[in-house]
Amino acid sequence: MLNTFTKTKLSNGLTILLKEIHTAPLISSWVWYRVGSRDEAPPLTGISHLVEHMQFKGTPQFPASVLDRAISRDGGMRNAFTFLDWTTYFETMPADKIDIALRLEADRMINSEFDEKEFSSERTVVISEREGDENEPMFRLGEAVQQAAFRIHSYHHEVIGDMADLKTMTRDDLYKHYRAYYVPNNAVMGVAGDFDTKDMLARIQELFESIPAGPIPPRLARPEPEQRGEVRLSVEGPGETVYTQVAYRFPPASHPDFFALSVLDSLLAGPSNLNMFGGGGISNKTSRLYRSLVDREFVVGLSGGSNVTVDPFLYQITLIIHPNKKPDEALAALDDEIKRVQADFVSKEEIARAIKQARANFAYGTENITNQAFWLGYSEMFADYKWFETYLEKMLKVTPKDVQRVAREYLRPQARVVGTYMPMGNGESE
């Protein structure tokens, strides 16, 4: 049976995407809000993530403890994520139990309370989370690289926010943020699974259409100027392992070069998992960087990848330096491999293999009902659902000439940040 896809918009501006999939008696429902860390500035960095935490504290109709028990009792699962450009909430339930999830999302779009005591408690949780992150070498290094890459744009700060802001923001700050961004005309709802489209749309209209629209909140717009010259930095901290992270500017997902760069990523470091919720499973051992850096013992491991974003972000290659090598030796080996791609056409056979691996990785991240529902809304955050539907087709059109061109244009040393984590060797924070 063919899947039935429908897109519509309610009178209050809520965008609805529905996809019937009758392979299993399950339904997954996602609600996405166009707000993330890119919409924040000091002294409120991290506020979107903290608002997401507060959305699990319940409403008068659905107290948190009651709801948790109801979801688990019915065999469902739920979670939420905050990222650079968006915040999302989802529930996957047996098909005949989905109504509680729909009622919950409609209710907390408008009726979350933000109790002062709950806020104080949850802020302590997030501060502890940030403290834990700061003990991790890759968080320390990644944050330093990101801050160096973005001096102007609000991608400068981590999603979790800066410690100074987490300690000073108030319950009223959070409630104001919630009321500004959690309006139906700033949201997208994606539902996939075993339902009848006409019945599902009628129920969503019944629950959501009475929620009043609000002013469309402005997105923070501070374009990052072109970087003129390589930036190098070092970070010291606990541990025994040396890491190097190389970050190049990467275009947004809506840019035509995104697809050629995705093939280049697959070729160099193994395919990235574009679906943040799940997928993956493709080894990178056939990639060029693995063969030239791991097999030759410059590094003991590596990864490469980008994020699907609204504005230009980063393509990051992370190297775990071999104990018998220096970071500069590994970086020189990396540069040699990048220069090879820039100088010579990659063979059609190697391009075909890279595309095949990227396509397989993409397929792994779209195979179940939860992932299908995820992509309905996710693609609307940076483009639209057609982007998802045509992704594989656009990958197949990438040529060796395209790969060489984007390698030359985007992987330039003068437009990158190189960060190295140097361990102090005591295994403890100073």
C-alpha positions, 0 to 999 in steps of 0.5 A: 500500500502506498503511503499517503502524505498530506500537508495543510495549515490550520486557521491559527497558522499551525502547519500539519504534515500527516503520513499514513504508514500501515506497516505496524499498529503505531503512531508517532507524533512530533511538534516542532517550534522554530526556536533554538540556541541561535535565537538567544543572546546574553544574558539568556543563552541556554534559555530554549533548552531550559524551557524544554526541561520545564515543559516536562513539569506538567500542566493543571490538566496533566501533572507530570507524574500522572502523564509519565505513568499514562505514557509508559502504561500504554506502551509509549515513549516520549522525549524532547530535544533542543538544538541550534535552530529548533526545539521538538517534542515527540511521543510514539504510541500504540495506534489506539493510544495516540490521543493522550499524546495529542491532548498533551501537546495541545495542552502544553502549547498553551497551559504550562505553568512554570512553577517557581520551585520547579524552575529552581530545581530544574535550573540546578539540574541543567547547571549540573549537566553543564558542569559535567560537560565541562569535564569532558575533553570533547565538550571543552574543545568543541565549545572553544572551536565553535566560539572561535568560528562564530564571533558574531552569529548566535551559533557562537554559544552551546545549546546548553548555554553559558554558566553565567546565564544559567545562574542568573536567568529567572522563572519570568525570563523563561515564561516570557520566552515560552509565551513568545515562541510556543505559538501555533503559527511558529510550530509544525506538527508531523504525525506518521503511522497507522491512522486515517488522514481524515480522522487524524486531521479532524482530531488535531483541528479539534484539539489545536485550532482553538489555540490563539495565534501570536505574533511571529517571533523574529529570528535573531539575525547576525550574519557571520562575516567571512573569516580571513585567516586560519585560527588556531587554539589550544585547550588544556584539561583532564585526561590522557588523550590529545584531540585535534578538531578542524572546523570549516565553514559549511553551507546551510542545508538549503544550499545547492552545494550541500549535496556535493559536500555530503558526498565529499564527507562520505568520501573523506570520513564516512557518511554523516548521520543527518538524522539526529534521532537515530540511524547510522551504522556505516563503517568509515574504514573505507574512507580516505582519511581512515586509510591515510591517518588511522592505518598509517598510525597518525591517529587512533580514530577519527570522525567527520560530520556536519549538521543540517542548519538554517544558517551556515554552520561547520564541517568538523573533522575530529582526530584522536591523535596517536600517542607516538605522533604530534598533532601537527603531524596528523594535521599535515597528513589530513591536509595532504589528503584534502589537497589530493581531492582538490587537485585530482578528480575522484574516480567515478567508482569511488564517488559511486561508493561514497554515494552508496554509503551515504544513501544507506546511512540516510536509509537507516535513519528513515526506516521506522515510523518514529523516524518517518514522523521525525523527518516530516517536521525536521525538514520543515525547520530548514527547508520543506518535506520536498528536501527529504523526498528528493535527497537521494535523487540529488545525491545521485546527480553529484559528479567528480567535478562537483566534489572537486569544486566544493573541496576547493571552495570550502576546505580552505585553510584560511577559512578554518579553525584548528583546535587541539586539546592538550591533556594535563595527565592527572585525570582531574579538573584543576 
